[in-house]
Amino acid sequence: MNFDNHSCESTEELQQYQHRVYAVVYSVILAPGLLGNILALWVFLVYIKETKKAVVFMMNLAVADLLQVLSLPLRIYYYLNNHWSFGHTLCMICFYLKYVNMYASIYFLVCVSVRRCELIMRPLRYNSPRRKGDIVICVLGWLLVCLGCLPFPLLRNSSGYRTSLSGPNLTDVCFSELPMRPVSAPAAWALLILAELLGFIIPLVLVLACTCLTAGSLRKSTSSAISDRGEKRRALRMVLSCAVVFLVCFAPYHITMPLDFLAKANALSSCALRDLILRCHPVTLCLASLNCSLDPLMYYFTTDEFWRRLSKSEIPDGITLGRRLSCITGEDVQDNCESQTCMT
């Protein structure tokens, strides 16, 4: 299948539209994504090391989102200037990391959902060895995602030309405008089906299943009704948030991805349909990038420890010193100095 022989040539107006969409959306999500994920990592590392509520997975999710955000300035520069000035190697690294971070986010959203559901359904099974197992799951996840995303850069040519915004026969292009290598139709469809199945459909089914199980647990009566139901509601909010991120950010992209493949493979007879797909796909790709700004909001509104500790005005040392002084002077009798800080 030859991806370079198009019967419907891309117009300059279409390229201008795509560049404007990318530049505007990436500029909007850059600051909140950067600040939100740095803040999330700070809270996870400093304040809630003691919690077992999928914190390892949320930390890795924040890392994946932060890496995606850090590549946005170069993308914004390219789409504003219509020119890539940083060499082919850096272009391919940024292009590759875009998909690595997107599918790593999907992977860790699934892990967060499964862990939160498991802690509600079987809370006594989680212990220190299981926490170490979470770290192994994270390492394996990064390896699988990095290997699985290798076809994205490998299918792109390092040379070629386009009819660009500033003229033909240029090698200063990057990202989705890099020319594709010729591949056979069966191989192309096999890669596409694997990406859809492993990268979206199976993760979405798992997240929805966790949502149903967690929601179903609220209907069961327990001996500790008040506190237990409150914890279950918080877990349900977390899992529902993961499902919403999937449906808002990743579902549109994975719907248009095969259509974009058909359009760029010149497999569509209608040029109008091809133009419509090429206009919609950049929007869905931007929605997929929006998750790096939505995830920090998910941490704040669904993780009790996150917003409770983030709302404290004191720094950790101040909190620790205040508690120790209360123990020494006999204040805070209600707590009876039972906290671990006082014991130390």
N, C-alpha and C positions, 0 to 999 in steps of 0.2 A: 504494500500500500504506500503510495507516494504522497507525502504530506506537502510537498513543495509545489505541486502542479494544481493550482486553484483555478476553477472556472469562474468563481466570483471573487474578484480581487478586493482586498481590504481598502477602503477609502481613507483619505487623510482625515475626513471629518469623523469617521468611526474611531480612528486612533486617537484623535484629540479628545473625543468623548471618554474613551477608556482611561486616558492619562488624567483627565480632570477628576474622574470618579476615584481613582486610586489615590491621587494626591490629596484630595479633600478629606476622604474618610481616614486615611492613615494619619493625616495631621490632627484630626479630631481625637483619635483614640491614643495618640502617642503619649501625651502628658498624663491622663488618668491611668493608662495602662502601666506606665513607668512608675508613677508614685504609688499606685495601689498595690502592685506586686512587691515593690521594695518594702512597703509598710507591712504587707502580709508576711513576708519572710522574716522581718524583724520581730513581729509579734510571735510567730511560730517558734523562732529560735530562742527568744528571751523569756517569754512568759508561759507558754503552755507545753513545756517539755513533759510535764507530768500526765497530760491527758492521753487517752488511748483512742480517741475518736478520729481515726484515720489521719492523724496529723502528719505522718510520714508521707502519705500520698498527696495531701494538700500542699506540703512543702515542695514536692517534685512538680506538682501542677503549677505552682507559682513560679518555679524555675523555668519550666517550659514556656509559660506566658511571658516571663521577663526576657528570655532569649529572643522570642518573636518580636517583642517591642524594640529591643536594641537594634534590630535590623531595619526598622522602619525609617530612620533618617536617610539611609542610603536609597531606599525605595522612593521616598518623597523627593529627594534630589533628582533622581532619574526621571520621574514622571513630571516634574516641574520644568526640567531643562531638556527633556527629550534626548538625553545623551548620557552614556555611561563612561565615566572617566577613570575608573578604578581597576581596570584590567579584567581579563576573562576569569581568572581564578577566583577573585573575590566575588564576581558576579555569580559564579556557579555555587560558591559556598552559601551566599545569601539565598539563592534560589532553592538550594537543597534544605537549608535550615528552616525555610518557611514551611515545608511539608513535614519535616521532622517534628517541629514544635507543634504543628496542628494535630498530627496524629498522636504525639505524646500527650497532648491535652485530652484528647479523646480517651486514650488508655487510662490516664489517671482519674478522669471523671468516672469511668467505670469502676476503678478500684475504690474510690471514695464511696460510691453508691453501694457497692457490695459490702465493704467494711461496715458502713453505718447500718445497713440492713442486718448484717450478721451480729453486730453488737446488740441490736434490739431483739432479734430472734433467739440468739444463744449467747447471752452476755458473759457467762461463766467460763466459756472456752477460750477467751482471750487472755494471754499471759505474756511474760517476758520473752519466751522462745518465739511466740507468734509475732511479737513486735520485731524481732530480728528477722523473721521470715518476711515481713513487709519490706524490709530493706533489700532482701534478695529479689523479691517481686519487682521492686523499682529498678534494680540494675538490669534484670532480664528484660523488663519492659523497654528500657532505653536501647538495649542492644537489638531487640526485635524491631523496634520502630526505625532505628538507624539503617538496619539492613533492608527492611521493607520499603524504605523511601529511596533507596539507591536508583531504581529505574527512572525516577523523575529527572535527575541530572544526566544519567547515562543515555537517555533517549534524545538529548539535545545535542545539536551540532555545535562545535566550537567555532565554526566559520560559516559563512553564508551571507546572504543579503536580504534586504527587505525594501519595500517602497515605504520609506520612513517619512516622518514629519519634516526632515531637513534634506531629504534627497535619497536616491537609491545607492546600492552597492556600498553600504556602510557596515562597519563591524562594531559600531558603538552601541549595539542593542543588548538588552538583558531581559531576564525573567521570562514571562510568557511569550515574548516576541522573539526569543531564540528559535531558529529553525529546528524542526524535528528530523530525526534520522528516519530513513525509510525502514519500516518494519512490516512483516506479513500481517494480514488481517487476523488469522487465528491467534498469533502471539499478542497482538494489540488487544483483542477482545479478552483474552485470558488475563492479561494484566489489569484490564479495566474491571472485570468481574471480581478478581481477587481484591482489588482496592475497595470496591463497593461492599463486598461481603465482609472482609476482615476489618476494614477501616471504619465502617459505618453501621451496616445492618446488624451484625452480631452484637457490637457494643450497645446499639440502641435497644435491642431486645433485652439485654441484660439490665440496662438502666430502668426500662419500663417494668421488668419483672421485679426488680428491687422496690420500685415505687408501689406496685400492687401488694407485695408482701408486707411492706412497712405500713401501708394504709390498712391492710387487713389486721395487723397486730393491734390496732387501736380498738377494734371491736371485741377483743378478748379481755375478759375481766381478770384482774390480778389482785393479789393481796395488798400490794402497795399502790393503790389506785391513783392517788393524786400525783405523787412524784414520778411514778412509772409512766403515766399517760403524758405528763409534761415532757419527759425525755423522749417518748415516742413521737410526740408532735414535733419536737426539734429535729429529730432524725428524719421525719417525713418531709419537713421543710427543706432539709439539705438534699435529700434524694429527688424531691420535686424540682429543686433548683437545677440539679444536674440534668434532669429530663428537659427542662425548659431551655437550657443552654444548647442541648443537642438539637432540639426542634427549631430553635431560632437561628443558631449559628451554623450548624453543620448539615442539617437536612436540606436546605436550599442549595448549598454547594454540591452535595452529592447527587441531587436531582439533575442539576445542570451539567455536571461533569461529563456524563456520557453523551449528552447533547452537544457540548462543546467539542468533544472528541469527534463526533460525526461531522460537525461543521468544519473543523480544521482538516479533517481527512477528505473533504470534498465529497462526502457521501450523501449530501442533500441536494435535491434537484432545484429547490426554490431558493433563489438568492435573498428574497425578503425574509424567509424563515431563518436562513443562516445569519443574516444581519441582526435579527431579533435575538437569536441565541448569543451572539457575540456581544450584544449590548447587555444582556441579562447576566451572563456569567461573571463579569467583573464585579457586579453588585453582590452576587452570592459569595464570591471570594472575599470581598470586604466584610460581609457578615461573618464568615468563618474567622476572620481576624478580630472581630469585635469581642470574641470570647475572652481575650486577654484583659479587657476592661470590665467585663461582666463578672468574671470569677472572683475578683476582690470584693465586689458587692455581695456575692453569694457567701463568702466567708463571714462578712460582717453581719448580715441579716439572718443567717442560719446557724452560726456557731456561737453558742452561748458564751464560751470562754473568750472568744475573739472580741466581741463588742463590750463585754463586761470589763475585761482587762484594758482594752484600748480606751475606754471611757475614764480610766483612772488618770488623774493629773500628775501623780507622783511617778518618779522614775523608780526602777527596781530597788536601787540602793536606799532611797528614801523610804520605800515601803518596808524594807527589811529593818532599817534602823528604828523606824517608828514602832514596829511590833516588838522589837527587843526592849525598847525603853518602856513600853507599856507593861511588859512582863516584870521588869526590874522594879518599877515604881508601884506595882500592884494594881494598875489600872486595867481596864478591859477585862474585868472579872468575869463577865458573861462567857467569854471564850475560855476562861480558866487556863490560858497559856497552853492550849492543846495543839496549836499549830506547830508545824515542823520548824518554823523560823524561831519560835520561842525556845524550843527544845535544844536548838543549837546555841 
